[in-house]
Amino acid sequence: MCVRCPRITMQAQRPRLLIVDDDRAILTLVGTIALKEGFDVATAVGGDDALRQLAAHRADLVLLDLQMPGTTGLEVLRGISEARHGCRVVLMSGFATIDSAVEAVKLGAEDYLTKPFDLDRVRRLLSSVRGDTERRRTLLDLEGQMAERLEFCGMIGRAPAMQDVFTLIRRLAPHARTALVTGETGTGKELAVRALQQLGPRASKRLVTVNCSAVVETLSESELFGHVRGAFTGAAETKAGLFEAADGGTLFLDEIGELPFAIQAKLLRVIENGEVQRVGSVETRKIDVRLVAATNRDLRTEVEAGRFRSDLYYRLNIAQVNLPPLRERREDIPYLTSAFVRAFSQRFEKLLTGVTMGAERMLVDAPWEGNVRQLRNVIERGCMLAEGEFVSERDLAGALQAAPVKSRARLVSRRDETLPLQAIEREHIIKTLDEVQGNKAVAARLLGISRRAFYRQLERHGLHHRVPSGPRSPGAIGDTSLEQAS
């Protein structure tokens, strides 16, 4: 689950425009202007053709006629919204009505062009979209550079909780003979173990890894400590155990909470005495091993339940490194995403710059039950599916929908459990931002705090990159065009 950031040279791609209209003269006119403005242009005669093309190919912007025979512009817009194509949509019509405009905005349209066209306004619109694309490239490049600066032994973290972890590892690595790394599945425990190894005095020595949950219980003692010939049925020859294999280096016991209770006492004796006794032998052998264990279980609870020895727990817990879940450090998601996209871009030999703003919003808001590992898997699938230089919402939607998602509405309305104050505060800030279409000054005023205090709250909750969800207000139509919004 390493998140190193390879630097690759990319040639910027032209934004792709899809023009949808049943009037071929309009297709020709707008297409000619768009080509001169630096777009790759595709055209669709009617709504059904548009939906087929969008299902097959990406589009950065769709200019969509509202009144068409058959499938109407609003129906196409609804299809785009439901399929999460991730493209921006501007409607065109000579039959504009307030009702249709409001409906269009609710479905995700960003602007409205009235026929006959003001060609200068069309050019400004296209120029604005192209400028937004350039600004997105710049932002993603900066996030990539920041990800490189934040990288620590294969991990990336700007959040204070992760910076504390990095500091703790630096301090423990030169001294700790035993250590315990804890955290939920997918938080990067193995990377933390490797960091302890790399920054310690045994960096050049061997790191031996064993997954305790994968070892057959009846053979776990033999695997760890070794056996002599004839010690048990099937022991045809003498064999050294993993402790001896790691002599002089580090032994990593992953999922130590799965270790059989009977073996835990023998493990403690090895840690205390620095000696191993092979199964079937009366002799002991001196070893010099640094032991690092990891688990996603709460070992204190396991001790109270009688499934884990308290003396072994307290011996391992002398030096503990606890990795926070991804949902508690959401401000790191853009940087992790940038690193993963760069890595998969190189692996798949695709010119990928990053994810779209909408896709980043999806990632920041997702629950991430599987933590960084799940994020990596989602990005990998998205990079496989991406057609252009940006990974879109549609590219990510399948992988995110396959994971269990907790409804935000249920999160803030549940009464059958007590929620942490920080979670309630974060949800209230998100709701306020959405209501004011991301205007931070207005949001701060509504919340009754200063802008400086509001920005501190955004940083604390990992929301400083968040894009407002939901439609823009009806006031965005007409006077507020894309160029003004940007």
Secondary structure, DSSP 8 states (H G I E B T S, - for coil): ---------------EEEEE-S-HHHHHHHHHHHHHTT-EEEEESSHHHHHHHHHHS--SEEEEES--SSS-HHHHHHHHHHHT---EEEEEESS--HHHHHHHHHTT--EEEESS--HHHHHHHHHHHHHHHHHHHHHHHHHHHHHHHHEETTEE--SHHHHHHHHHHHHHTTT-SEEEEE-STTS-HHHHHHHHHHTSTTTTS-EEEEEGGGS-GGGHHHHHHEE-TTSSTT--S-EE-HHHHTTTSEEEEETGGGS-HHHHHHHHHHHHHSEE--BT-S--EE---EEEEEESS-HHHHHHTTSS-HHHHHHHTTSEEE---GGG-GGGHHHHHHHHHHHHHHHHT----EE-HHHHHHHHHS--TTHHHHHHHHHHHHHHH--SSEE-HHHHHHHHHHS----HHHHHH--SS---HHHHHHHHHHHHHHHTTT-HHHHHHHHTS-HHHHHHHHHHTT-TT----S---GGGSSSS-HHHH-
